[in-house]
Amino acid sequence: MTAIDVRPSPDAEATGPAVAAALRTIDANIAEFGERYPGDTTVHGRYRLRPAALGLPEGANLGWTTSFWPGMLWLAFDLTEDEAYLAAASAHVRSFVNRVERRIDLATHDLGFLYTLGCVTAWRRTGDETARRAALSAADHLLTRVLEPAGIIQAWGDLDDPRQRGRTIIDSLMNTPLLFWASQTSGDPRYRDAARRHAEQLRDNILRPDDTTFHTFYWDLETGEPRRGETEQGNSDDSCWARGQAWGVYGFTLNYRYTGDDSFLKAARRCADYFLAHLPADRVAYWDLEFTDGSAQERDSSAAAIAAAGLMELAEQLPNGPQADGYRAAAAGILTSLISGYSTAEDPHSNALLLHGVYDKPKGVGVDEGTLWGDYFYLEALTRATCAGWSDPW
């Protein structure tokens, strides 16, 4: 493991007030948004309703990030056991049921994000059979995106779109848990087998020999052979997009947890060690890991939040000892920095939990703003640090 700045775990003096501040913001957002959905990112520090699209009104369940809102509500319930959060979280199930039944905006690998947090968590927490059926239906839709002979799950768009054909992305490692869960709950091995094969392809191709990751990767659909890596949101095809590397830390760890395949654990550690070795002084990554202090580039607090949660999970998958302790200390250092320098605890204007995130710098989208996924993983990291023995949704 790369040498890191070892710091103690964040204690109650830090995490307690941070959780309380996050819950106050969530309470206000329940009043503002209710069963509707905020946008992917803040605008000048505040979330607005998700824009109308596809003939649906503002705040409709569209896009890849909507489940992070009920995901935060489930976390709030886990943190407090307050029935008000349970009711607020459960109320979103019908929107996700409607989305999959009406086949609204399903042409994405992000069905994993959407239905793990939107429905699988509801079933696990409350036994909601409607949520379980909707999540299984989403898993069925995800299987239709498996492209042979490569055996990869296409990331975006219609399967006949020539620009998207044969492309997958590193984020997809966080979407395979829906398929692993579907096999566990249904007894059908097809979901598990597809998830594992996809993860193996990413292990062998999207993770580069120098331990960095491509954002996206293409396969030849006639032969199944790997073709090339590219970026959509990183600084260049050959740089290391920070959020993608964080997805690699967490995603490869989860695929190890489901399969027991040590090669996934090794891949997760490679991603983690590179990520940690390329952090600035305050431990919160710039939006691409080729940048560091003095670059005048923006940070991506969402990459830091994902990495903190992923490092905590990675430590849990290792034997007790110096290596696991090192990853826990690294996660604690990142989380402490997010609490002290990036949270909105002292910012009454913002309705995000974290500021200074980046969605897509090359396209100028959501730059130096709050992000729904950053807020979710920040709260997940706080939950992991606060609740001993907590059962995560993945």
Backbone torsions as a table, in degrees:
resi	resn	phi	psi	omega
1	MET	NA	139.5	178.0
2	THR	-63.8	142.3	176.7
3	ALA	-61.6	139.0	-178.0
4	ILE	-134.1	166.8	175.0
5	ASP	-79.5	97.7	-174.7
6	VAL	-76.3	126.2	179.7
7	ARG	-128.7	156.4	177.7
8	PRO	-68.2	158.2	176.0
9	SER	-60.6	144.2	177.0
10	PRO	-61.9	130.7	-177.1
11	ASP	-99.7	-174.9	-175.0
12	ALA	-62.0	-26.4	178.5
13	GLU	-63.1	-28.0	178.0
14	ALA	-98.4	-50.2	-171.8
15	THR	-74.4	-35.7	-179.4
16	GLY	-58.5	-54.8	177.1
17	PRO	-62.8	-33.7	179.3
18	ALA	-65.3	-42.6	176.7
19	VAL	-63.5	-44.1	-179.4
20	ALA	-61.0	-42.1	178.7
21	ALA	-65.0	-42.2	178.8
22	ALA	-62.2	-42.0	-179.7
23	LEU	-65.5	-35.8	176.5
24	ARG	-62.4	-41.4	178.5
25	THR	-66.5	-42.2	178.5
26	ILE	-62.1	-40.7	177.6
27	ASP	-58.4	-44.8	179.8
28	ALA	-65.4	-36.4	-179.4
29	ASN	-73.3	-30.0	172.7
30	ILE	-61.4	-43.5	179.5
31	ALA	-65.3	-35.6	-176.6
32	GLU	-82.1	-43.2	-172.2
33	PHE	-105.4	-32.9	-179.8
34	GLY	55.6	-121.8	-179.4
35	GLU	-89.5	1.8	174.7
36	ARG	-89.3	175.0	-171.0
37	TYR	-122.8	131.6	173.3
38	PRO	-72.4	167.7	179.1
39	GLY	-68.7	173.2	-179.6
40	ASP	-60.2	-39.6	-176.8
41	THR	-135.6	165.0	172.8
42	THR	-73.0	164.3	170.7
43	VAL	-123.5	113.8	-173.9
44	HIS	54.4	40.1	172.3
45	GLY	89.5	-1.6	-179.8
46	ARG	-129.4	137.9	171.7
47	TYR	-73.8	140.3	169.8
48	ARG	-115.7	169.8	175.9
49	LEU	-59.0	143.9	175.6
50	ARG	-56.9	133.3	-176.7
51	PRO	-60.4	149.6	174.3
52	ALA	-63.5	143.4	179.0
53	ALA	-165.0	159.8	176.9
54	LEU	53.3	32.7	179.5
55	GLY	76.7	7.4	-180.0
56	LEU	-104.9	153.6	-173.9
57	PRO	-76.9	175.0	172.8
58	GLU	-54.4	143.0	176.5
59	GLY	81.0	7.6	-178.5
60	ALA	-74.7	163.6	-178.6
61	ASN	-82.2	84.3	179.9
62	LEU	-134.4	151.8	178.1
63	GLY	91.0	-179.8	-171.4
64	TRP	-95.7	-7.3	-170.5
65	THR	-108.0	-0.9	-170.3
66	THR	-62.1	-31.7	-175.2
67	SER	-70.4	-15.4	178.5
68	PHE	-67.9	-23.1	176.5
69	TRP	-70.4	-57.2	174.3
70	PRO	-63.2	-28.4	175.4
71	GLY	-57.5	-41.4	176.5
72	MET	-65.9	-35.1	179.3
73	LEU	-66.7	-39.2	175.6
74	TRP	-64.1	-40.0	176.7
75	LEU	-62.5	-41.1	178.8
76	ALA	-61.2	-39.2	177.0
77	PHE	-66.0	-42.8	179.1
78	ASP	-61.8	-36.3	-178.5
79	LEU	-73.1	-30.2	-169.9
80	THR	-120.4	-22.5	-170.8
81	GLU	58.8	25.7	178.6
82	ASP	-81.6	121.6	-176.5
83	GLU	-62.4	-22.3	178.3
84	ALA	-64.6	-38.9	177.2
85	TYR	-70.3	-36.7	176.3
86	LEU	-59.6	-45.3	179.7
87	ALA	-64.8	-42.9	-178.8
88	ALA	-64.9	-41.5	179.2
89	ALA	-67.2	-45.9	-177.5
90	SER	-62.9	-29.8	-177.8
91	ALA	-64.0	-19.8	-179.0
92	HIS	-81.1	-13.4	-176.6
93	VAL	-58.0	-44.5	-175.3
94	ARG	-61.4	-32.0	177.5
95	SER	-65.5	-40.1	179.2
96	PHE	-73.2	-34.1	173.5
97	VAL	-61.9	-46.9	179.4
98	ASN	-60.7	-41.3	-177.9
99	ARG	-61.9	-45.8	-177.3
100	VAL	-75.9	-35.0	-179.9
101	GLU	-68.0	-36.7	-179.4
102	ARG	-92.3	0.7	178.4
103	ARG	55.9	51.8	-179.7
104	ILE	-94.0	115.9	172.2
105	ASP	53.5	56.1	-179.5
106	LEU	-104.6	1.6	-174.7
107	ALA	-82.3	63.5	-177.4
108	THR	-158.0	146.3	172.5
109	HIS	-68.4	-16.1	-176.8
110	ASP	-73.1	8.2	168.8
111	LEU	-55.7	-26.6	177.1
112	GLY	-65.2	-52.2	174.6
113	PHE	-55.7	-48.0	-172.8
114	LEU	-62.1	-48.2	-170.3
115	TYR	-95.8	-17.2	170.4
116	THR	-66.4	-50.2	-179.2
117	LEU	-79.6	-34.5	-175.0
118	GLY	-78.0	-31.2	-174.0
119	CYS	-132.5	-42.8	-179.5
120	VAL	-60.5	-41.9	179.4
121	THR	-63.0	-39.5	177.7
122	ALA	-61.7	-42.9	179.0
123	TRP	-64.8	-43.6	-179.7
124	ARG	-64.3	-39.1	-175.6
125	ARG	-81.5	-31.8	-171.7
126	THR	-126.8	-8.6	-176.1
127	GLY	74.7	22.7	-177.9
128	ASP	-68.5	106.8	-177.1
129	GLU	-69.4	-30.4	176.4
130	THR	-63.3	-41.2	177.5
131	ALA	-64.1	-40.1	179.3
132	ARG	-62.3	-45.4	-179.6
133	ARG	-63.7	-39.9	179.1
134	ALA	-64.7	-40.3	179.5
135	ALA	-66.0	-39.4	176.6
136	LEU	-65.2	-38.3	176.9
137	SER	-63.8	-40.2	176.9
138	ALA	-63.8	-39.1	176.6
139	ALA	-62.6	-37.9	176.1
140	ASP	-61.8	-42.9	177.2
141	HIS	-62.8	-38.4	-180.0
142	LEU	-64.7	-36.6	177.4
143	LEU	-62.0	-29.9	179.7
144	THR	-67.8	-13.6	-179.5
145	ARG	-92.9	1.1	176.5
146	VAL	-77.0	122.9	-175.7
147	LEU	-108.1	125.3	176.8
148	GLU	-96.4	154.0	4.0
149	PRO	-87.4	0.6	-178.2
150	ALA	-67.9	-31.1	-179.2
151	GLY	73.4	28.2	179.5
152	ILE	-104.3	157.8	176.4
153	ILE	-94.9	117.1	179.7
154	GLN	-64.4	138.3	-173.3
155	ALA	-73.0	-64.4	-167.2
156	TRP	-124.3	155.6	163.4
157	GLY	76.7	175.1	176.7
158	ASP	-59.2	142.5	-177.6
159	LEU	-67.4	-13.5	177.2
160	ASP	-97.5	1.1	-179.3
161	ASP	-70.7	115.9	-175.4
162	PRO	-63.1	-28.2	179.4
163	ARG	-72.6	-29.9	-175.1
164	GLN	-101.4	-13.1	-176.1
165	ARG	-57.4	126.7	174.8
166	GLY	81.4	9.2	-178.5
167	ARG	-100.7	134.7	168.5
168	THR	-128.6	170.3	-177.1
169	ILE	-138.4	160.7	-173.3
170	ILE	-65.7	-27.9	177.0
171	ASP	-54.7	-27.2	-174.3
172	SER	-61.5	-19.7	176.6
173	LEU	-62.4	-23.2	177.5
174	MET	-87.5	-7.5	-179.7
175	ASN	-97.7	-17.7	178.4
176	THR	-65.2	-26.9	177.9
177	PRO	-55.2	-29.8	176.3
178	LEU	-60.9	-40.4	-179.3
179	LEU	-71.0	-41.5	176.7
180	PHE	-61.2	-42.7	177.6
181	TRP	-61.8	-41.8	-177.7
182	ALA	-60.3	-39.0	176.1
183	SER	-67.3	-41.1	179.9
184	GLN	-61.8	-43.0	-173.6
185	THR	-84.6	-23.3	-177.8
186	SER	-103.8	-21.8	-174.4
187	GLY	81.5	2.3	-178.2
188	ASP	-91.4	118.2	-175.6
189	PRO	-74.6	-9.8	-175.6
190	ARG	-58.7	-41.9	-177.8
191	TYR	-63.2	-49.3	-179.0
192	ARG	-60.6	-44.0	-176.9
193	ASP	-65.0	-39.7	178.9
194	ALA	-66.2	-41.9	-179.9
195	ALA	-62.5	-45.7	-177.1
196	ARG	-66.1	-42.8	-179.2
197	ARG	-63.5	-42.2	177.7
198	HIS	-60.8	-47.2	-178.9
199	ALA	-62.8	-35.2	177.3
200	GLU	-64.6	-39.5	177.8
201	GLN	-63.6	-40.8	178.0
202	LEU	-68.5	-40.8	176.6
203	ARG	-55.3	-41.5	-173.3
204	ASP	-85.6	-15.5	-172.0
205	ASN	-130.4	-38.1	-177.1
206	ILE	-82.9	-22.3	174.3
207	LEU	-90.9	117.3	-174.4
208	ARG	-84.3	162.6	-178.4
209	PRO	-58.2	-26.5	-179.5
210	ASP	-88.8	11.9	176.2
211	ASP	77.9	6.5	171.0
212	THR	-89.0	171.4	-177.7
213	THR	-127.0	143.6	164.7
214	PHE	-72.7	151.7	171.2
215	HIS	-74.3	-52.6	-178.7
216	THR	-126.3	158.8	-179.6
217	PHE	-147.5	144.0	-178.7
218	TYR	-112.3	144.9	172.4
219	TRP	-119.3	149.7	173.1
220	ASP	-74.9	122.4	-174.9
221	LEU	-81.3	-12.9	175.6
222	GLU	-83.3	-42.2	-174.6
223	THR	-104.6	-20.0	-174.7
224	GLY	80.8	4.8	-178.1
225	GLU	-78.1	144.5	175.1
226	PRO	-66.9	143.5	-176.5
227	ARG	-113.0	-65.8	-174.0
228	ARG	-160.9	156.7	173.2
229	GLY	-104.7	149.7	179.0
230	GLU	-143.5	174.7	169.9
231	THR	-123.8	153.7	169.2
232	GLU	-113.2	-34.0	-173.0
233	GLN	-123.9	-2.6	175.3
234	GLY	-85.9	-179.5	-176.8
235	ASN	-75.8	-32.4	176.5
236	SER	-159.0	168.9	179.7
237	ASP	-60.0	-29.5	-174.6
238	ASP	-101.3	-1.8	178.0
239	SER	-85.2	-175.9	-177.5
240	CYS	-121.8	99.8	178.8
241	TRP	-63.7	124.4	-169.9
242	ALA	-62.6	-44.3	-177.8
243	ARG	-66.3	-36.4	176.7
244	GLY	-62.0	-41.6	178.4
245	GLN	-64.2	-36.8	177.0
246	ALA	-66.7	-40.3	174.4
247	TRP	-58.6	-37.5	179.3
248	GLY	-63.6	-41.4	178.3
249	VAL	-57.6	-53.6	-174.8
250	TYR	-74.4	-43.9	-173.8
251	GLY	-67.6	-45.2	177.4
252	PHE	-64.1	-34.7	177.4
253	THR	-62.2	-44.3	-179.9
254	LEU	-65.4	-38.2	178.7
255	ASN	-67.6	-32.5	171.8
256	TYR	-64.8	-43.9	-177.7
257	ARG	-59.0	-37.4	-178.8
258	TYR	-80.2	-28.4	-172.5
259	THR	-109.4	-25.2	-173.2
260	GLY	73.0	11.1	-179.1
261	ASP	-80.3	112.9	-176.3
262	ASP	-61.2	-23.7	180.0
263	SER	-65.6	-30.3	176.1
264	PHE	-71.1	-38.5	177.0
265	LEU	-63.8	-41.6	177.0
266	LYS	-62.2	-42.4	178.7
267	ALA	-62.0	-42.1	178.3
268	ALA	-60.6	-42.9	-179.2
269	ARG	-67.8	-37.7	176.1
270	ARG	-60.9	-45.3	177.3
271	CYS	-62.0	-43.2	-177.2
272	ALA	-65.0	-45.4	-176.2
273	ASP	-65.9	-38.8	177.1
274	TYR	-66.3	-44.8	179.8
275	PHE	-56.7	-49.5	-176.1
276	LEU	-66.8	-32.9	-179.3
277	ALA	-74.4	-10.8	-175.7
278	HIS	-120.8	30.5	177.3
279	LEU	-95.5	150.4	174.5
280	PRO	-74.9	-176.6	-172.8
281	ALA	-60.1	-35.3	-176.6
282	ASP	-91.1	6.3	172.0
283	ARG	74.9	6.9	177.6
284	VAL	-107.5	118.9	-169.1
285	ALA	-65.6	146.9	162.5
286	TYR	-71.1	164.7	-170.8
287	TRP	-65.3	-22.4	169.9
288	ASP	-130.2	137.6	-172.8
289	LEU	-72.0	-5.0	173.4
290	GLU	-77.8	-8.8	177.1
291	PHE	-100.6	148.7	175.2
292	THR	-148.9	-165.9	-175.0
293	ASP	-54.0	135.7	-178.8
294	GLY	91.9	-3.3	-177.0
295	SER	-81.9	-16.6	-176.7
296	ALA	64.6	17.3	175.9
297	GLN	-90.4	165.2	-179.5
298	GLU	-81.0	149.5	170.9
299	ARG	-78.4	164.0	168.1
300	ASP	-125.2	93.1	179.6
301	SER	-62.0	-25.9	179.6
302	SER	-69.0	-37.3	175.6
303	ALA	-62.1	-40.3	178.8
304	ALA	-63.8	-42.2	-178.9
305	ALA	-65.6	-43.7	177.4
306	ILE	-60.7	-45.2	-178.9
307	ALA	-63.4	-41.0	-180.0
308	ALA	-59.9	-47.9	178.7
309	ALA	-64.8	-41.5	-179.5
310	GLY	-65.7	-38.8	178.2
311	LEU	-65.9	-36.4	176.2
312	MET	-62.1	-43.0	178.6
313	GLU	-68.4	-40.1	178.5
314	LEU	-59.0	-43.4	178.8
315	ALA	-60.6	-36.4	-179.8
316	GLU	-67.2	-25.6	-177.7
317	GLN	-87.3	-5.0	179.5
318	LEU	-102.1	155.1	174.2
319	PRO	-61.6	149.9	175.7
320	ASN	-58.2	134.8	-178.6
321	GLY	156.6	-171.1	-174.0
322	PRO	-59.8	-37.0	-177.8
323	GLN	-67.2	-48.8	178.0
324	ALA	-62.1	-42.5	179.6
325	ASP	-62.2	-36.6	178.5
326	GLY	-63.7	-42.5	178.2
327	TYR	-67.9	-37.2	176.9
328	ARG	-63.4	-42.2	179.3
329	ALA	-65.1	-38.9	177.8
330	ALA	-63.4	-43.8	177.6
331	ALA	-61.6	-42.2	179.9
332	ALA	-62.8	-39.8	178.4
333	GLY	-64.4	-41.8	177.9
334	ILE	-64.6	-47.3	-177.3
335	LEU	-63.7	-41.5	178.4
336	THR	-60.0	-40.6	178.9
337	SER	-67.0	-39.3	177.4
338	LEU	-63.0	-42.7	180.0
339	ILE	-60.9	-45.8	-171.1
340	SER	-82.7	-28.7	-172.4
341	GLY	-121.9	-8.4	-172.1
342	TYR	-130.8	-14.7	-179.7
343	SER	-76.1	165.6	-179.2
344	THR	-100.5	20.3	-177.1
345	ALA	-55.3	-33.0	-179.5
346	GLU	-108.4	19.9	-177.4
347	ASP	-122.7	90.5	-176.9
348	PRO	-68.1	-14.5	-179.2
349	HIS	-73.3	-36.5	-170.0
350	SER	-86.6	145.7	172.3
351	ASN	-109.5	17.0	170.2
352	ALA	-90.7	169.3	172.0
353	LEU	-93.2	-33.3	178.8
354	LEU	-128.9	142.6	170.2
355	LEU	-109.6	-179.3	175.7
356	HIS	63.9	43.8	170.7
357	GLY	-104.2	168.3	177.8
358	VAL	-134.3	127.7	173.8
359	TYR	-85.8	-65.9	-174.4
360	ASP	-144.3	92.2	-177.7
361	LYS	-64.4	-44.5	-178.4
362	PRO	-58.0	-32.2	-179.4
363	LYS	-97.2	0.4	178.3
364	GLY	69.4	29.9	-177.3
365	VAL	-105.4	125.4	174.3
366	GLY	58.3	45.7	-178.3
367	VAL	-92.7	126.1	-177.1
368	ASP	58.7	51.9	-179.7
369	GLU	-134.3	172.6	168.2
370	GLY	-77.7	152.5	178.7
371	THR	-132.3	144.3	-179.4
372	LEU	-60.7	-41.5	-178.8
373	TRP	-71.3	-36.0	176.2
374	GLY	-62.0	-43.0	177.0
375	ASP	-61.1	-44.7	-178.5
376	TYR	-60.9	-51.1	-174.8
377	PHE	-71.3	-27.4	171.8
378	TYR	-62.5	-47.3	-179.9
379	LEU	-67.9	-34.5	175.8
380	GLU	-63.3	-43.5	178.3
381	ALA	-62.2	-40.7	176.2
382	LEU	-62.9	-39.0	178.8
383	THR	-65.0	-44.1	177.7
384	ARG	-60.0	-39.0	-178.2
385	ALA	-74.8	-20.4	-172.3
386	THR	-100.7	-38.7	-169.7
387	CYS	-108.0	100.2	178.2
388	ALA	-61.9	134.1	178.5
389	GLY	74.3	13.2	-179.4
390	TRP	-61.2	141.1	179.0
391	SER	-99.0	112.4	-175.2
392	ASP	-75.7	162.9	-175.6
393	PRO	-80.0	-7.1	-173.0
394	TRP	-86.6	NA	NA
